[in-house]
Amino acid sequence: MTDGSGAEEGDASAILIPLAEARRERLDLPVAFDRRELDMILRLYGRMVAANEWRDYAIDHLSDRAVFSVFRRAHDVPLYQIVKDPRLARRQGAFAVIAAGGRIMKRGHELARVLGIFDSKLKLVKA
């Protein structure tokens, strides 16, 4: 008996994979930030531009990862890269912030926590 998909009941060759992963493999689509993730990143970017820390950005959607790079000047190397790598989602976390020298500043499963590295720290000011 078949279920319409061409695989018989009890057939070991029928493997279930998530729909998004199947579409990406079938169409060979690059990894991208979703709307919620991009909104969080752009809010941070706007805050840092207002603080006169960052001036430019670039977004790369590669076949294995998505990268949001921020620059102090347009012709410089990126100060930071915010990376989404789905292959690391189960192990170390899909999101990472990488500094200019290639050092991983923070890695995690939730983008909000990873972006928390840019929150300003309170400083003691003496009058």
N, CA, C and O atoms as a GROMACS GRO file, in nm:
protein
  508
    1MET      N    1   0.085  -0.118   0.000
    1MET     CA    2   0.000   0.000   0.000
    1MET      C    3   0.089   0.124   0.000
    1MET      O    4   0.189   0.131   0.071
    2THR      N    5   0.050   0.220  -0.080
    2THR     CA    6   0.128   0.344  -0.086
    2THR      C    7   0.045   0.459  -0.033
    2THR      O    8  -0.077   0.453  -0.028
    3ASP      N    9   0.116   0.566   0.009
    3ASP     CA   10   0.049   0.684   0.064
    3ASP      C   11   0.045   0.800  -0.035
    3ASP      O   12   0.014   0.913   0.003
    4GLY      N   13   0.075   0.772  -0.161
    4GLY     CA   14   0.072   0.878  -0.262
    4GLY      C   15   0.206   0.944  -0.283
    4GLY      O   16   0.225   1.015  -0.382
    5SER      N   17   0.300   0.922  -0.193
    5SER     CA   18   0.432   0.984  -0.207
    5SER      C   19   0.531   0.894  -0.278
    5SER      O   20   0.646   0.933  -0.301
    6GLY      N   21   0.488   0.772  -0.312
    6GLY     CA   22   0.577   0.680  -0.381
    6GLY      C   23   0.650   0.588  -0.285
    6GLY      O   24   0.716   0.495  -0.331
    7ALA      N   25   0.639   0.609  -0.154
    7ALA     CA   26   0.706   0.524  -0.056
    7ALA      C   27   0.603   0.430   0.005
    7ALA      O   28   0.492   0.472   0.039
    8GLU      N   29   0.639   0.306   0.018
    8GLU     CA   30   0.549   0.209   0.078
    8GLU      C   31   0.560   0.213   0.229
    8GLU      O   32   0.660   0.259   0.284
    9GLU      N   33   0.454   0.165   0.297
    9GLU     CA   34   0.457   0.160   0.442
    9GLU      C   35   0.570   0.068   0.486
    9GLU      O   36   0.588  -0.040   0.429
   10GLY      N   37   0.644   0.110   0.587
   10GLY     CA   38   0.754   0.029   0.638
   10GLY      C   39   0.879   0.041   0.554
   10GLY      O   40   0.979  -0.025   0.584
   11ASP      N   41   0.876   0.122   0.450
   11ASP     CA   42   0.992   0.141   0.364
   11ASP      C   43   1.096   0.225   0.438
   11ASP      O   44   1.066   0.336   0.481
   12ALA      N   45   1.217   0.174   0.454
   12ALA     CA   46   1.323   0.243   0.528
   12ALA      C   47   1.381   0.360   0.450
   12ALA      O   48   1.453   0.442   0.508
   13SER      N   49   1.352   0.370   0.322
   13SER     CA   50   1.409   0.480   0.245
   13SER      C   51   1.333   0.611   0.263
   13SER      O   52   1.381   0.716   0.222
   14ALA      N   53   1.215   0.605   0.325
   14ALA     CA   54   1.137   0.727   0.349
   14ALA      C   55   1.190   0.796   0.474
   14ALA      O   56   1.178   0.743   0.584
   15ILE      N   57   1.250   0.915   0.457
   15ILE     CA   58   1.309   0.990   0.567
   15ILE      C   59   1.238   1.124   0.576
   15ILE      O   60   1.219   1.191   0.475
   16LEU      N   61   1.201   1.162   0.696
   16LEU     CA   62   1.134   1.289   0.717
   16LEU      C   63   1.237   1.396   0.753
   16LEU      O   64   1.319   1.375   0.843
   17ILE      N   65   1.233   1.509   0.683
   17ILE     CA   66   1.320   1.622   0.715
   17ILE      C   67   1.233   1.747   0.722
   17ILE      O   68   1.128   1.752   0.658
   18PRO      N   69   1.274   1.849   0.797
   18PRO     CA   70   1.196   1.972   0.807
   18PRO      C   71   1.174   2.035   0.669
   18PRO      O   72   1.261   2.028   0.582
   19LEU      N   73   1.058   2.096   0.652
   19LEU     CA   74   1.020   2.152   0.523
   19LEU      C   75   1.116   2.262   0.477
   19LEU      O   76   1.155   2.266   0.360
   20ALA      N   77   1.156   2.350   0.569
   20ALA     CA   78   1.248   2.459   0.532
   20ALA      C   79   1.382   2.404   0.482
   20ALA      O   80   1.440   2.455   0.387
   21GLU      N   81   1.429   2.300   0.548
   21GLU     CA   82   1.556   2.239   0.508
   21GLU      C   83   1.542   2.171   0.372
   21GLU      O   84   1.632   2.179   0.289
   22ALA      N   85   1.429   2.106   0.350
   22ALA     CA   86   1.406   2.039   0.222
   22ALA      C   87   1.400   2.141   0.109
   22ALA      O   88   1.458   2.118   0.003
   23ARG      N   89   1.333   2.252   0.130
   23ARG     CA   90   1.325   2.355   0.027
   23ARG      C   91   1.461   2.414  -0.003
   23ARG      O   92   1.495   2.437  -0.119
   24ARG      N   93   1.541   2.438   0.102
   24ARG     CA   94   1.673   2.496   0.082
   24ARG      C   95   1.762   2.400   0.003
   24ARG      O   96   1.834   2.441  -0.087
   25GLU      N   97   1.756   2.270   0.038
   25GLU     CA   98   1.836   2.172  -0.034
   25GLU      C   99   1.790   2.157  -0.178
   25GLU      O  100   1.872   2.148  -0.270
   26ARG      N  101   1.659   2.155  -0.198
   26ARG     CA  102   1.605   2.134  -0.331
   26ARG      C  103   1.636   2.253  -0.422
   26ARG      O  104   1.676   2.234  -0.537
   27LEU      N  105   1.619   2.373  -0.372
   27LEU     CA  106   1.640   2.492  -0.452
   27LEU      C  107   1.780   2.549  -0.440
   27LEU      O  108   1.816   2.642  -0.512
   28ASP      N  109   1.859   2.494  -0.349
   28ASP     CA  110   1.995   2.542  -0.325
   28ASP      C  111   1.996   2.690  -0.289
   28ASP      O  112   2.077   2.767  -0.342
   29LEU      N  113   1.906   2.731  -0.200
   29LEU     CA  114   1.894   2.870  -0.158
   29LEU      C  115   2.001   2.904  -0.055
   29LEU      O  116   2.041   2.818   0.024
   30PRO      N  117   2.048   3.028  -0.055
   30PRO     CA  118   2.144   3.069   0.049
   30PRO      C  119   2.074   3.088   0.183
   30PRO      O  120   1.952   3.105   0.189
   31VAL      N  121   2.151   3.084   0.290
   31VAL     CA  122   2.100   3.109   0.424
   31VAL      C  123   2.075   3.259   0.436
   31VAL      O  124   2.154   3.339   0.386
   32ALA      N  125   1.965   3.298   0.503
   32ALA     CA  126   1.931   3.440   0.516
   32ALA      C  127   1.878   3.466   0.657
   32ALA      O  128   1.831   3.375   0.725
   33PHE      N  129   1.886   3.591   0.698
   33PHE     CA  130   1.825   3.633   0.824
   33PHE      C  131   1.675   3.647   0.799
   33PHE      O  132   1.634   3.697   0.695
   34ASP      N  133   1.594   3.602   0.895
   34ASP     CA  134   1.450   3.624   0.880
   34ASP      C  135   1.415   3.765   0.926
   34ASP      O  136   1.501   3.838   0.974
   35ARG      N  137   1.290   3.802   0.911
   35ARG     CA  138   1.247   3.940   0.937
   35ARG      C  139   1.272   3.981   1.083
   35ARG      O  140   1.318   4.092   1.108
   36ARG      N  141   1.242   3.893   1.177
   36ARG     CA  142   1.261   3.924   1.319
   36ARG      C  143   1.408   3.943   1.352
   36ARG      O  144   1.444   4.037   1.424
   37GLU      N  145   1.494   3.856   1.300
   37GLU     CA  146   1.637   3.867   1.324
   37GLU      C  147   1.694   3.995   1.263
   37GLU      O  148   1.773   4.065   1.326
   38LEU      N  149   1.653   4.024   1.141
   38LEU     CA  150   1.703   4.144   1.075
   38LEU      C  151   1.655   4.270   1.146
   38LEU      O  152   1.727   4.369   1.152
   39ASP      N  153   1.534   4.267   1.200
   39ASP     CA  154   1.482   4.381   1.276
   39ASP      C  155   1.568   4.406   1.400
   39ASP      O  156   1.602   4.520   1.430
   40MET      N  157   1.603   4.300   1.473
   40MET     CA  158   1.687   4.314   1.592
   40MET      C  159   1.825   4.370   1.556
   40MET      O  160   1.878   4.457   1.625
   41ILE      N  161   1.882   4.320   1.448
   41ILE     CA  162   2.014   4.365   1.406
   41ILE      C  163   2.011   4.511   1.363
   41ILE      O  164   2.100   4.589   1.398
   42LEU      N  165   1.910   4.549   1.286
   42LEU     CA  166   1.902   4.687   1.238
   42LEU      C  167   1.871   4.786   1.350
   42LEU      O  168   1.913   4.902   1.344
   43ARG      N  169   1.798   4.742   1.453
   43ARG     CA  170   1.777   4.830   1.570
   43ARG      C  171   1.910   4.856   1.639
   43ARG      O  172   1.939   4.970   1.677
   44LEU      N  173   1.990   4.752   1.657
   44LEU     CA  174   2.123   4.768   1.716
   44LEU      C  175   2.209   4.859   1.629
   44LEU      O  176   2.277   4.948   1.679
   45TYR      N  177   2.204   4.836   1.498
   45TYR     CA  178   2.283   4.918   1.406
   45TYR      C  179   2.244   5.066   1.417
   45TYR      O  180   2.331   5.153   1.421
   46GLY      N  181   2.115   5.094   1.422
   46GLY     CA  182   2.068   5.232   1.436
   46GLY      C  183   2.115   5.296   1.564
   46GLY      O  184   2.152   5.414   1.566
   47ARG      N  185   2.114   5.220   1.672
   47ARG     CA  186   2.161   5.271   1.802
   47ARG      C  187   2.310   5.303   1.796
   47ARG      O  188   2.354   5.405   1.849
   48MET      N  189   2.388   5.216   1.732
   48MET     CA  190   2.532   5.238   1.725
   48MET      C  191   2.568   5.351   1.628
   48MET      O  192   2.668   5.420   1.649
   49VAL      N  193   2.490   5.371   1.524
   49VAL     CA  194   2.512   5.484   1.434
   49VAL      C  195   2.483   5.614   1.509
   49VAL      O  196   2.557   5.711   1.496
   50ALA      N  197   2.375   5.616   1.588
   50ALA     CA  198   2.341   5.735   1.667
   50ALA      C  199   2.450   5.766   1.769
   50ALA      O  200   2.472   5.882   1.802
   51ALA      N  201   2.518   5.663   1.819
   51ALA     CA  202   2.628   5.682   1.914
   51ALA      C  203   2.760   5.713   1.842
   51ALA      O  204   2.864   5.728   1.907
   52ASN      N  205   2.755   5.722   1.710
   52ASN     CA  206   2.871   5.754   1.628
   52ASN      C  207   2.980   5.647   1.635
   52ASN      O  208   3.099   5.677   1.622
   53GLU      N  209   2.940   5.522   1.656
   53GLU     CA  210   3.035   5.410   1.661
   53GLU      C  211   3.049   5.341   1.525
   53GLU      O  212   3.160   5.310   1.482
   54TRP      N  213   2.936   5.318   1.458
   54TRP     CA  214   2.936   5.249   1.329
   54TRP      C  215   2.888   5.344   1.220
   54TRP      O  216   2.813   5.438   1.247
   55ARG      N  217   2.933   5.320   1.097
   55ARG     CA  218   2.894   5.408   0.987
   55ARG      C  219   2.836   5.334   0.867
   55ARG      O  220   2.758   5.394   0.792
   56ASP      N  221   2.869   5.209   0.847
   56ASP     CA  222   2.826   5.138   0.728
   56ASP      C  223   2.804   4.991   0.760
   56ASP      O  224   2.854   4.941   0.861
   57TYR      N  225   2.731   4.922   0.674
   57TYR     CA  226   2.710   4.778   0.694
   57TYR      C  227   2.700   4.708   0.559
   57TYR      O  228   2.680   4.771   0.455
   58ALA      N  229   2.714   4.576   0.564
   58ALA     CA  230   2.697   4.492   0.445
   58ALA      C  231   2.630   4.362   0.491
   58ALA      O  232   2.657   4.312   0.600
   59ILE      N  233   2.544   4.308   0.406
   59ILE     CA  234   2.478   4.181   0.434
   59ILE      C  235   2.517   4.082   0.325
   59ILE      O  236   2.503   4.111   0.206
   60ASP      N  237   2.565   3.966   0.365
   60ASP     CA  238   2.601   3.860   0.271
   60ASP      C  239   2.517   3.737   0.302
   60ASP      O  240   2.511   3.692   0.417
   61HIS      N  241   2.453   3.682   0.200
   61HIS     CA  242   2.378   3.558   0.213
   61HIS      C  243   2.452   3.452   0.135
   61HIS      O  244   2.440   3.442   0.013
   62LEU      N  245   2.530   3.372   0.207
   62LEU     CA  246   2.610   3.268   0.145
   62LEU      C  247   2.535   3.136   0.149
   62LEU      O  248   2.429   3.126   0.210
   63SER      N  249   2.589   3.035   0.085
   63SER     CA  250   2.521   2.905   0.080
   63SER      C  251   2.517   2.836   0.216
   63SER      O  252   2.426   2.757   0.243
   64ASP      N  253   2.615   2.865   0.303
   64ASP     CA  254   2.620   2.796   0.433
   64ASP      C  255   2.594   2.888   0.553
   64ASP      O  256   2.569   2.838   0.663
   65ARG      N  257   2.599   3.020   0.534
   65ARG     CA  258   2.577   3.113   0.645
   65ARG      C  259   2.536   3.250   0.593
   65ARG      O  260   2.556   3.282   0.476
   66ALA      N  261   2.477   3.330   0.683
   66ALA     CA  262   2.443   3.469   0.654
   66ALA      C  263   2.530   3.557   0.743
   66ALA      O  264   2.550   3.525   0.860
   67VAL      N  265   2.581   3.667   0.688
   67VAL     CA  266   2.673   3.753   0.762
   67VAL      C  267   2.628   3.898   0.751
   67VAL      O  268   2.603   3.948   0.641
   68PHE      N  269   2.617   3.965   0.866
   68PHE     CA  270   2.590   4.108   0.872
   68PHE      C  271   2.719   4.172   0.923
   68PHE      O  272   2.754   4.155   1.040
   69SER      N  273   2.789   4.246   0.838
   69SER     CA  274   2.917   4.308   0.875
   69SER      C  275   2.896   4.456   0.901
   69SER      O  276   2.824   4.523   0.827
   70VAL      N  277   2.960   4.509   1.005
   70VAL     CA  278   2.951   4.652   1.036
   70VAL      C  279   3.091   4.714   1.026
   70VAL      O  280   3.191   4.652   1.060
   71PHE      N  281   3.093   4.838   0.978
   71PHE     CA  282   3.218   4.908   0.951
   71PHE      C  283   3.220   5.044   1.019
   71PHE      O  284   3.116   5.107   1.038
   72ARG      N  285   3.340   5.088   1.055
   72ARG     CA  286   3.356   5.226   1.103
   72ARG      C  287   3.362   5.320   0.983
   72ARG      O  288   3.303   5.427   0.986
   73ARG      N  289   3.434   5.279   0.879
   73ARG     CA  290   3.437   5.351   0.751
   73ARG      C  291   3.414   5.250   0.640
   73ARG      O  292   3.443   5.131   0.657
   74ALA      N  293   3.363   5.295   0.528
   74ALA     CA  294   3.322   5.203   0.422
   74ALA      C  295   3.439   5.123   0.363
   74ALA      O  296   3.419   5.011   0.316
   75HIS      N  297   3.559   5.178   0.365
   75HIS     CA  298   3.672   5.110   0.302
   75HIS      C  299   3.753   5.024   0.400
   75HIS      O  300   3.852   4.964   0.360
   76ASP      N  301   3.713   5.018   0.524
   76ASP     CA  302   3.785   4.939   0.625
   76ASP      C  303   3.741   4.793   0.624
   76ASP      O  304   3.647   4.754   0.556
   77VAL      N  305   3.815   4.714   0.702
   77VAL     CA  306   3.769   4.577   0.728
   77VAL      C  307   3.655   4.586   0.830
   77VAL      O  308   3.647   4.685   0.903
   78PRO      N  309   3.567   4.489   0.836
   78PRO     CA  310   3.455   4.498   0.930
   78PRO      C  311   3.501   4.499   1.075
   78PRO      O  312   3.590   4.424   1.114
   79LEU      N  313   3.439   4.586   1.155
   79LEU     CA  314   3.465   4.586   1.299
   79LEU      C  315   3.411   4.459   1.362
   79LEU      O  316   3.479   4.392   1.440
   80TYR      N  317   3.288   4.426   1.327
   80TYR     CA  318   3.221   4.307   1.378
   80TYR      C  319   3.143   4.241   1.266
   80TYR      O  320   3.100   4.306   1.171
   81GLN      N  321   3.125   4.110   1.280
   81GLN     CA  322   3.039   4.035   1.191
   81GLN      C  323   2.939   3.959   1.277
   81GLN      O  324   2.977   3.890   1.372
   82ILE      N  325   2.812   3.973   1.244
   82ILE     CA  326   2.706   3.897   1.311
   82ILE      C  327   2.671   3.784   1.215
   82ILE      O  328   2.623   3.809   1.104
   83VAL      N  329   2.696   3.661   1.257
   83VAL     CA  330   2.689   3.546   1.169
   83VAL      C  331   2.576   3.453   1.211
   83VAL      O  332   2.558   3.426   1.330
   84LYS      N  333   2.501   3.404   1.113
   84LYS     CA  334   2.400   3.300   1.135
   84LYS      C  335   2.446   3.178   1.057
   84LYS      O  336   2.450   3.179   0.934
   85ASP      N  337   2.481   3.072   1.130
   85ASP     CA  338   2.528   2.948   1.069
   85ASP      C  339   2.441   2.833   1.118
   85ASP      O  340   2.465   2.781   1.227
   86PRO      N  341   2.339   2.792   1.041
   86PRO     CA  342   2.245   2.689   1.087
   86PRO      C  343   2.309   2.554   1.116
   86PRO      O  344   2.251   2.475   1.191
   87ARG      N  345   2.425   2.525   1.059
   87ARG     CA  346   2.490   2.396   1.085
   87ARG      C  347   2.531   2.382   1.231
   87ARG      O  348   2.541   2.271   1.283
   88LEU      N  349   2.556   2.495   1.299
   88LEU     CA  350   2.599   2.492   1.439
   88LEU      C  351   2.483   2.509   1.537
   88LEU      O  352   2.506   2.521   1.657
   89ALA      N  353   2.360   2.508   1.489
   89ALA     CA  354   2.243   2.537   1.573
   89ALA      C  355   2.229   2.439   1.689
   89ALA      O  356   2.191   2.480   1.798
   90ARG      N  357   2.257   2.314   1.668
   90ARG     CA  358   2.240   2.215   1.775
   90ARG      C  359   2.359   2.208   1.869
   90ARG      O  360   2.345   2.167   1.984
   91ARG      N  361   2.475   2.249   1.823
   91ARG     CA  362   2.594   2.239   1.906
   91ARG      C  363   2.619   2.367   1.984
   91ARG      O  364   2.584   2.375   2.102
   92GLN      N  365   2.678   2.467   1.920
   92GLN     CA  366   2.720   2.588   1.990
   92GLN      C  367   2.620   2.701   1.978
   92GLN      O  368   2.627   2.799   2.053
   93GLY      N  369   2.529   2.690   1.886
   93GLY     CA  370   2.433   2.796   1.860
   93GLY      C  371   2.454   2.853   1.722
   93GLY      O  372   2.567   2.864   1.675
   94ALA      N  373   2.346   2.888   1.656
   94ALA     CA  374   2.353   2.933   1.518
   94ALA      C  375   2.408   3.074   1.504
   94ALA      O  376   2.452   3.111   1.396
   95PHE      N  377   2.407   3.154   1.611
   95PHE     CA  378   2.445   3.294   1.600
   95PHE      C  379   2.580   3.319   1.668
   95PHE      O  380   2.613   3.258   1.770
   96ALA      N  381   2.656   3.411   1.609
   96ALA     CA  382   2.787   3.447   1.666
   96ALA      C  383   2.819   3.591   1.631
   96ALA      O  384   2.776   3.642   1.527
   97VAL      N  385   2.896   3.655   1.719
   97VAL     CA  386   2.953   3.788   1.691
   97VAL      C  387   3.103   3.768   1.684
   97VAL      O  388   3.165   3.719   1.778
   98ILE      N  389   3.160   3.808   1.571
   98ILE     CA  390   3.303   3.788   1.547
   98ILE      C  391   3.368   3.925   1.533
   98ILE      O  392   3.320   4.009   1.458
   99ALA      N  393   3.479   3.947   1.606
   99ALA     CA  394   3.551   4.074   1.603
   99ALA      C  395   3.639   4.081   1.478
   99ALA      O  396   3.650   3.985   1.403
  100ALA      N  397   3.702   4.197   1.458
  100ALA     CA  398   3.781   4.223   1.338
  100ALA      C  399   3.895   4.123   1.320
  100ALA      O  400   3.925   4.085   1.207
  101GLY      N  401   3.958   4.080   1.426
  101GLY     CA  402   4.069   3.986   1.416
  101GLY      C  403   4.028   3.842   1.398
  101GLY      O  404   4.114   3.754   1.390
  102GLY      N  405   3.898   3.815   1.392
  102GLY     CA  406   3.850   3.678   1.377
  102GLY      C  407   3.814   3.611   1.508
  102GLY      O  408   3.771   3.496   1.510
  103ARG      N  409   3.831   3.684   1.619
  103ARG     CA  410   3.800   3.628   1.750
  103ARG      C  411   3.649   3.625   1.771
  103ARG      O  412   3.580   3.724   1.746
  104ILE      N  413   3.597   3.511   1.818
  104ILE     CA  414   3.454   3.498   1.845
  104ILE      C  415   3.426   3.563   1.980
  104ILE      O  416   3.474   3.516   2.084
  105MET      N  417   3.348   3.671   1.977
  105MET     CA  418   3.316   3.745   2.099
  105MET      C  419   3.206   3.674   2.179
  105MET      O  420   3.214   3.665   2.301
  106LYS      N  421   3.105   3.625   2.109
  106LYS     CA  422   2.994   3.555   2.175
  106LYS      C  423   2.925   3.466   2.074
  106LYS      O  424   2.914   3.500   1.957
  107ARG      N  425   2.879   3.352   2.123
  107ARG     CA  426   2.806   3.256   2.040
  107ARG      C  427   2.688   3.206   2.120
  107ARG      O  428   2.698   3.190   2.241
  108GLY      N  429   2.576   3.180   2.053
  108GLY     CA  430   2.460   3.131   2.125
  108GLY      C  431   2.346   3.090   2.035
  108GLY      O  432   2.351   3.104   1.912
  109HIS      N  433   2.242   3.038   2.099
  109HIS     CA  434   2.124   2.989   2.029
  109HIS      C  435   2.023   3.101   2.003
  109HIS      O  436   1.943   3.091   1.910
  110GLU      N  437   2.025   3.207   2.084
  110GLU     CA  438   1.930   3.316   2.071
  110GLU      C  439   2.003   3.443   2.027
  110GLU      O  440   2.103   3.482   2.088
  111LEU      N  441   1.952   3.505   1.923
  111LEU     CA  442   2.017   3.625   1.869
  111LEU      C  443   2.018   3.740   1.969
  111LEU      O  444   2.116   3.814   1.979
  112ALA      N  445   1.909   3.756   2.044
  112ALA     CA  446   1.900   3.867   2.140
  112ALA      C  447   2.012   3.858   2.244
  112ALA      O  448   2.071   3.960   2.280
  113ARG      N  449   2.040   3.739   2.292
  113ARG     CA  450   2.148   3.722   2.391
  113ARG      C  451   2.285   3.747   2.330
  113ARG      O  452   2.372   3.804   2.394
  114VAL      N  453   2.303   3.705   2.207
  114VAL     CA  454   2.432   3.725   2.140
  114VAL      C  455   2.455   3.874   2.116
  114VAL      O  456   2.566   3.923   2.132
  115LEU      N  457   2.349   3.945   2.077
  115LEU     CA  458   2.363   4.089   2.053
  115LEU      C  459   2.377   4.168   2.182
  115LEU      O  460   2.412   4.286   2.180
  116GLY      N  461   2.350   4.104   2.295
  116GLY     CA  462   2.365   4.168   2.425
  116GLY      C  463   2.508   4.211   2.455
  116GLY      O  464   2.530   4.291   2.546
  117ILE      N  465   2.602   4.159   2.381
  117ILE     CA  466   2.742   4.198   2.400
  117ILE      C  467   2.764   4.346   2.368
  117ILE      O  468   2.860   4.406   2.415
  118PHE      N  469   2.675   4.405   2.288
  118PHE     CA  470   2.688   4.545   2.250
  118PHE      C  471   2.617   4.641   2.344
  118PHE      O  472   2.625   4.762   2.327
  119ASP      N  473   2.547   4.588   2.445
  119ASP     CA  474   2.479   4.676   2.541
  119ASP      C  475   2.584   4.752   2.620
  119ASP      O  476   2.686   4.696   2.662
  120SER      N  477   2.558   4.879   2.639
  120SER     CA  478   2.656   4.961   2.709
  120SER      C  479   2.661   4.924   2.857
  120SER      O  480   2.558   4.896   2.919
  121LYS      N  481   2.776   4.925   2.910
  121LYS     CA  482   2.798   4.894   3.050
  121LYS      C  483   2.790   5.023   3.132
  121LYS      O  484   2.827   5.130   3.084
  122LEU      N  485   2.742   5.013   3.252
  122LEU     CA  486   2.737   5.129   3.340
  122LEU      C  487   2.877   5.161   3.390
  122LEU      O  488   2.954   5.070   3.423
  123LYS      N  489   2.910   5.288   3.395
  123LYS     CA  490   3.042   5.331   3.440
  123LYS      C  491   3.025   5.424   3.559
  123LYS      O  492   2.929   5.501   3.565
  124LEU      N  493   3.117   5.418   3.651
  124LEU     CA  494   3.117   5.505   3.767
  124LEU      C  495   3.179   5.639   3.728
  124LEU      O  496   3.292   5.644   3.679
  125VAL      N  497   3.106   5.746   3.750
  125VAL     CA  498   3.154   5.880   3.716
  125VAL      C  499   3.170   5.958   3.847
  125VAL      O  500   3.077   5.969   3.926
  126LYS      N  501   3.291   6.011   3.868
  126LYS     CA  502   3.317   6.090   3.988
  126LYS      C  503   3.307   6.238   3.952
  126LYS      O  504   3.358   6.282   3.849
  127ALA      N  505   3.243   6.313   4.039
  127ALA     CA  506   3.226   6.457   4.014
  127ALA      C  507   3.343   6.537   4.064
  127ALA      O  508   3.345   6.660   4.051
   0.00000   0.00000   0.00000
